Amino acid sequence: MLVTGGSRGLGAATSRRLAGMGARVVLTYRREKEEAERVAGACSDATPGARAEQVDLLEEDSVRALFERITERDGALDVLIANAAATAFKPLLELKLHQIDKTFAITIRHFLLMAQLAYPLLQPRGGRIIAISGADTVGYIPGHGLLAAAKAGMETLVKYLACELGPQGMTAIGVLPGYIDTDSIRLMAGPFHDKLVAAEEQTHPLRTAATPEDAAEVVALCCLDEARWLNGQIVQNDGAGIFAYMGRFSHAWAMVPDAAVMPDTTDAPMVTLTRARTGGEETPDRG
């Protein structure tokens, strides 16, 4: 199995999980060689033969060389997991053309190139393409407009690949995680990271902040033969957190002391929240 962007975060967790299931994993990295080799070593401890391969997804020759090496060394693939991504997190009007080009090059152009190059290795084995999308395609996240547009395009490619490759015994699935507590999130959130985690733990339907290992479970499930009827689907791997988001704001507001009474400024029906102590939660008093 080939996992792009496998040196850290969801890619690393997915690589380790698949190796634990008995898969021989090839994971790619661009710059983080030591991290990638550590992950590959952990994978090899579970299932011998794992290795890390350097690739620059912005360079066509680098991508082609990767698949030449895989053809020579492995001869076949069961699953291609397109996890790698890169972008600039800026408002749309502040983006530079090279940032737009880079984001779409990795998420669209080279995703499709990888699918083309992987096809001869996947098709004889009834293989599968899995593309990792993101919550920014279904909800607004500040600074994510560019990546969201690219990922939405990737989701469309998954659906088309599912239709075009299905008659040949292959399948394609998208996986859309919600919030994942990764190193990248910690870096971007800075001093607000702990507040984000606390918010997830207090308001997420599962009352926890998802780790890369949590998210990797669904990616691994989508690699199983039994997942073939998910062909063409974008599997929302978020524990209902995205759907619940607006209600989560309301719940968090209701839990703030002395913030439970809304001023009666209109003739519209009002909802006031009273501090009924049943189960430690507030209950709405509909007036």
KELUM-163244 format. One line per 10 residues: number of its first residue (from 1); their letters; for each residue x, y, z of C-alpha. Coordinates in nm, 2 decimals. Layout:
REM KELUM-163244
NUM	A	X,Y,Z ~ ...
***
This chain:
REM KELUM-163244
1	MLVTGGSRGL	0.00,0.00,0.00 ~ 0.12,0.35,-0.09 ~ 0.06,0.64,0.15 ~ 0.16,0.99,0.04 ~ 0.25,1.24,0.31 ~ 0.32,0.95,0.55 ~ 0.59,1.10,0.77 ~ 0.35,1.26,1.02 ~ -0.01,1.33,1.12 ~ -0.28,1.13,0.96
11	GAATSRRLAG	-0.05,0.98,0.70 ~ 0.19,0.84,0.97 ~ -0.10,0.71,1.18 ~ -0.26,0.55,0.87 ~ 0.07,0.39,0.78 ~ 0.12,0.24,1.12 ~ -0.24,0.12,1.14 ~ -0.22,-0.06,0.80 ~ 0.11,-0.22,0.90 ~ -0.06,-0.34,1.21
21	MGARVVLTYR	-0.32,-0.51,0.99 ~ -0.05,-0.69,0.80 ~ 0.00,-0.46,0.50 ~ 0.34,-0.38,0.36 ~ 0.35,-0.01,0.35 ~ 0.54,0.24,0.12 ~ 0.51,0.59,0.26 ~ 0.63,0.90,0.10 ~ 0.78,1.22,0.23 ~ 0.92,1.54,0.08
31	REKEEAERVA	1.17,1.68,0.34 ~ 1.11,1.50,0.67 ~ 1.34,1.20,0.60 ~ 1.42,1.12,0.96 ~ 1.05,1.13,1.06 ~ 0.95,0.92,0.76 ~ 1.22,0.66,0.84 ~ 1.10,0.64,1.20 ~ 0.75,0.57,1.08 ~ 0.87,0.32,0.83
41	GACSDATPGA	1.07,0.15,1.10 ~ 0.76,0.12,1.32 ~ 0.57,-0.02,1.03 ~ 0.84,-0.28,0.96 ~ 0.82,-0.39,1.32 ~ 0.46,-0.49,1.26 ~ 0.49,-0.61,0.90 ~ 0.84,-0.64,0.74 ~ 0.92,-0.46,0.42 ~ 0.79,-0.11,0.49
51	RAEQVDLLEE	1.00,0.17,0.35 ~ 1.00,0.55,0.30 ~ 1.03,0.70,-0.04 ~ 1.12,1.06,-0.12 ~ 0.89,1.24,-0.37 ~ 0.82,1.60,-0.46 ~ 0.46,1.61,-0.57 ~ 0.52,1.94,-0.75 ~ 0.75,1.77,-0.99 ~ 0.62,1.54,-1.26
61	DSVRALFERI	0.96,1.36,-1.30 ~ 0.97,1.29,-0.93 ~ 0.63,1.13,-0.93 ~ 0.70,0.92,-1.23 ~ 1.03,0.81,-1.08 ~ 0.85,0.70,-0.76 ~ 0.61,0.47,-0.96 ~ 0.90,0.34,-1.16 ~ 1.07,0.23,-0.83 ~ 0.75,0.08,-0.70
71	TERDGALDVL	0.70,-0.11,-1.03 ~ 1.06,-0.25,-1.01 ~ 1.06,-0.34,-0.64 ~ 0.69,-0.43,-0.58 ~ 0.53,-0.50,-0.91 ~ 0.18,-0.43,-0.78 ~ -0.03,-0.22,-0.55 ~ -0.34,-0.29,-0.35 ~ -0.42,0.07,-0.24 ~ -0.31,0.42,-0.32
81	IANAAATAFK	-0.39,0.66,-0.04 ~ -0.35,1.03,-0.15 ~ -0.30,1.21,0.18 ~ -0.03,1.47,0.10 ~ -0.14,1.83,0.07 ~ 0.01,2.18,0.09 ~ -0.14,2.53,0.07 ~ -0.12,2.88,0.19 ~ -0.38,2.96,0.46 ~ -0.48,3.31,0.36
91	PLLELKLHQI	-0.80,3.50,0.27 ~ -0.87,3.44,-0.10 ~ -0.80,3.80,-0.20 ~ -0.45,3.78,-0.05 ~ -0.34,3.47,-0.24 ~ -0.05,3.48,-0.49 ~ -0.07,3.29,-0.82 ~ 0.22,3.06,-0.72 ~ 0.03,2.96,-0.41 ~ -0.28,2.88,-0.61
101	DKTFAITIRH	-0.07,2.69,-0.86 ~ 0.10,2.49,-0.59 ~ -0.22,2.39,-0.41 ~ -0.39,2.27,-0.72 ~ -0.08,2.10,-0.85 ~ -0.06,1.87,-0.55 ~ -0.43,1.82,-0.49 ~ -0.56,1.80,-0.84 ~ -0.29,1.77,-1.11 ~ -0.06,1.52,-0.94
111	FLLMAQLAYP	-0.34,1.33,-0.77 ~ -0.48,1.25,-1.11 ~ -0.12,1.18,-1.24 ~ -0.07,0.93,-0.95 ~ -0.40,0.77,-1.03 ~ -0.29,0.72,-1.39 ~ 0.05,0.59,-1.30 ~ -0.09,0.36,-1.03 ~ -0.35,0.21,-1.25 ~ -0.14,-0.06,-1.41
121	LLQPRGGRII	-0.03,-0.17,-1.06 ~ -0.37,-0.16,-0.90 ~ -0.60,-0.29,-1.18 ~ -0.48,-0.65,-1.19 ~ -0.54,-0.68,-0.81 ~ -0.88,-0.50,-0.81 ~ -0.71,-0.22,-0.62 ~ -0.84,0.10,-0.47 ~ -0.77,0.47,-0.47 ~ -0.84,0.66,-0.15
131	AISGADTVGY	-0.83,1.04,-0.14 ~ -0.81,1.23,0.19 ~ -1.03,1.54,0.18 ~ -1.11,1.79,0.46 ~ -1.38,1.95,0.66 ~ -1.32,2.28,0.47 ~ -1.52,2.14,0.18 ~ -1.84,2.13,0.38 ~ -1.80,2.42,0.62 ~ -1.63,2.75,0.64
141	IPGHGLLAAA	-1.28,2.76,0.80 ~ -1.10,3.09,0.78 ~ -0.81,3.09,0.54 ~ -0.90,2.75,0.39 ~ -1.08,2.87,0.08 ~ -0.81,2.77,-0.16 ~ -0.75,2.43,-0.01 ~ -1.12,2.37,0.02 ~ -1.17,2.44,-0.36 ~ -0.89,2.20,-0.44
151	KAGMETLVKY	-1.02,1.93,-0.21 ~ -1.37,1.97,-0.35 ~ -1.22,1.92,-0.70 ~ -1.05,1.60,-0.57 ~ -1.38,1.47,-0.43 ~ -1.53,1.51,-0.78 ~ -1.24,1.33,-0.93 ~ -1.30,1.04,-0.68 ~ -1.66,1.01,-0.80 ~ -1.56,1.01,-1.16
161	LACELGPQGM	-1.28,0.76,-1.10 ~ -1.53,0.54,-0.92 ~ -1.75,0.53,-1.23 ~ -1.47,0.50,-1.48 ~ -1.27,0.23,-1.30 ~ -1.56,0.03,-1.14 ~ -1.62,-0.17,-1.46 ~ -1.26,-0.28,-1.44 ~ -1.28,-0.40,-1.09 ~ -1.13,-0.10,-0.92
171	TAIGVLPGYI	-1.28,0.13,-0.66 ~ -1.23,0.49,-0.54 ~ -1.33,0.63,-0.21 ~ -1.29,0.98,-0.05 ~ -1.24,1.02,0.33 ~ -1.33,1.35,0.49 ~ -1.20,1.38,0.85 ~ -1.33,1.65,1.09 ~ -1.10,1.82,1.35 ~ -0.78,1.61,1.41
181	DTDSIRLMAG	-0.54,1.71,1.68 ~ -0.22,1.71,1.47 ~ 0.11,1.89,1.50 ~ 0.00,2.11,1.22 ~ -0.31,2.22,1.41 ~ -0.10,2.28,1.72 ~ 0.14,2.50,1.51 ~ -0.14,2.70,1.34 ~ -0.35,2.74,1.66 ~ -0.05,2.85,1.87
191	PFHDKLVAAE	-0.17,2.97,2.21 ~ -0.53,2.88,2.13 ~ -0.46,2.51,2.08 ~ -0.56,2.41,2.43 ~ -0.88,2.60,2.39 ~ -0.96,2.41,2.07 ~ -0.90,2.08,2.23 ~ -1.11,2.18,2.53 ~ -1.39,2.29,2.30 ~ -1.39,1.95,2.12
201	EQTHPLRTAA	-1.39,1.76,2.45 ~ -1.68,1.97,2.59 ~ -1.90,1.99,2.28 ~ -1.82,1.72,2.03 ~ -2.09,1.45,2.02 ~ -1.83,1.19,2.13 ~ -1.68,1.44,2.39 ~ -1.33,1.40,2.27 ~ -1.08,1.56,2.03 ~ -0.99,1.32,1.75
211	TPEDAAEVVA	-0.63,1.21,1.72 ~ -0.46,1.10,1.40 ~ -0.49,0.74,1.53 ~ -0.87,0.79,1.56 ~ -0.90,0.92,1.20 ~ -0.67,0.65,1.07 ~ -0.92,0.38,1.18 ~ -1.17,0.48,0.91 ~ -0.90,0.51,0.64 ~ -0.79,0.16,0.73
221	LCCLDEARWL	-1.15,0.03,0.72 ~ -1.19,0.18,0.37 ~ -0.89,-0.03,0.26 ~ -1.07,-0.35,0.33 ~ -1.22,-0.56,0.05 ~ -1.56,-0.53,0.23 ~ -1.56,-0.15,0.17 ~ -1.60,-0.19,-0.21 ~ -1.96,-0.07,-0.19 ~ -1.84,0.26,-0.07
231	NGQIVQNDGA	-1.71,0.31,-0.42 ~ -1.76,0.68,-0.52 ~ -1.86,0.79,-0.17 ~ -1.70,1.07,0.04 ~ -1.70,0.91,0.38 ~ -1.73,1.17,0.65 ~ -1.50,1.06,0.93 ~ -1.59,1.31,1.19 ~ -1.80,1.14,1.46 ~ -2.09,1.37,1.37
241	GIFAYMGRFS	-1.89,1.67,1.48 ~ -1.95,1.87,1.16 ~ -2.32,1.82,1.15 ~ -2.35,1.91,1.52 ~ -2.15,2.22,1.49 ~ -2.42,2.49,1.52 ~ -2.58,2.30,1.80 ~ -2.24,2.27,1.97 ~ -2.22,2.65,1.98 ~ -2.57,2.67,2.14
251	HAWAMVPDAA	-2.48,2.40,2.39 ~ -2.15,2.58,2.49 ~ -2.34,2.91,2.53 ~ -2.60,2.74,2.75 ~ -2.33,2.61,2.98 ~ -2.20,2.96,3.05 ~ -2.31,3.08,3.40 ~ -2.55,3.37,3.40 ~ -2.58,3.38,3.02 ~ -2.90,3.18,3.00
261	VMPDTTDAPM	-3.17,3.44,2.97 ~ -3.24,3.61,2.64 ~ -3.39,3.96,2.65 ~ -3.75,3.98,2.54 ~ -3.72,4.24,2.27 ~ -3.96,4.10,2.01 ~ -4.30,3.95,1.98 ~ -4.16,3.63,1.84 ~ -4.17,3.31,2.05 ~ -3.88,3.31,2.29
271	VTLTRARTGG	-3.67,3.03,2.42 ~ -3.52,3.09,2.76 ~ -3.28,2.84,2.92 ~ -3.34,2.76,3.28 ~ -3.10,2.59,3.51 ~ -3.30,2.27,3.58 ~ -3.06,2.04,3.75 ~ -3.16,1.72,3.58 ~ -2.85,1.52,3.49 ~ -2.63,1.83,3.53
281	EETPDRG	-2.76,1.99,3.20 ~ -2.99,2.28,3.13 ~ -3.33,2.22,2.98 ~ -3.52,2.46,2.76 ~ -3.82,2.63,2.89 ~ -4.03,2.71,2.58 ~ -4.25,3.02,2.64
***
